Amino acid sequence: MSKKLKHKLAGWFLRCYTRRRDLSHTVSEFKQLQNPDFRNIVIYSTTALGDFLMNTPAIHAVRVRFPDARITVVSSHKMHSYINSGTGKDWDAVIPWNGKIHGVPALVKAINAQGAPDLLLILHSRGPYDYLSAVISGARFIFSCSDTGIPGTERWLTNYLTAFHGHSVQARLDLIAPLGCQFTETSVEMHVPCGVTKTPSDCLRVGFQMGASSEERRWPVHYFVQVALALFALDKKLIIVLFGAPGEIPLGEQFLARLPTQLHHRTELLIGKTSVTELTQAVNNIDALVTGDTGTMHIALALKVPTISLFVSANPCYTGPYQNLEIHQVISGFACPLLMAPGDHEMSAVKAEPVINATIKALTK
């Protein structure tokens, strides 16, 4: 079924369910509130790791604004354990949801266990089942930053952003501004849900995140090897730490196959060996991270670990560093047919030399 048809059917169902053409009446109701004091707040963050971390500034701002509210986060099953490790801080409970239509009844039941939400925020999710479940839950007000690209879906929302071209973190802060949240210079800072400690080390440790959410965002392995060789030559004790998901194990194998055998002992292979919580702890113990636009990058940003982030198809203005910019370096490339050899990967628009120089700069600050 096409995306457009799914939204059309969702709209038809909601008109029958609510016996209304839309929820425009909630806009005027919200504007009439003198000093909102919401006690039951539900927040959807059902997509990837990086998306969740970019939501944490807004979630924290909501907690500060409504310190006595019960805040529930709806997450993916994959992220549930990680987000649940932060329960008791900026949120009080986590409900897992697979984002599918067949999971909506159980989701609504879990949400309504605490009564209908006073406020429901959709920060990162995929429609139409996010706003469908939000309306069915009986939420009084629904805010959404999840752009469906389908006209008409906004009729089921109290507040949403239109034509926003700024950073993802800022978009979510702007979405909740009508709640009366107070923002400061540190409001944009992301937070990891789990506790971390710093383990002392007698050598420099540089992390490589070679995988990415899609093939076009992966910097070629041979460039990572070139960076490693340059760093090994610079510092005889330096260690390279390879991060990644289980599906990225072949990238680690390719890396070691290209690296001289006598240097293998200076590589710590963590690809496929860590949970997200363990990954967070491991990132906290490195001195710099070389990465594409990945969840691991956002962990490093939240932990204030220096990053060298590589962007070609992704846009750093939307998802790149947005805090502590003095310790983060963005290297962008432009994939152009006239500048690339036939068959070249588009991420090869970023060459090894500027990455080497940026990494050395990060290690010598």
Summary of the structure (lengths in Angstrom):
residues: 365
radius of gyration: 22.2
end to end distance: 53.1
largest distance: 71.4
contacts: 1186
relative contact order: 0.12
helix: 45%
strand: 16%
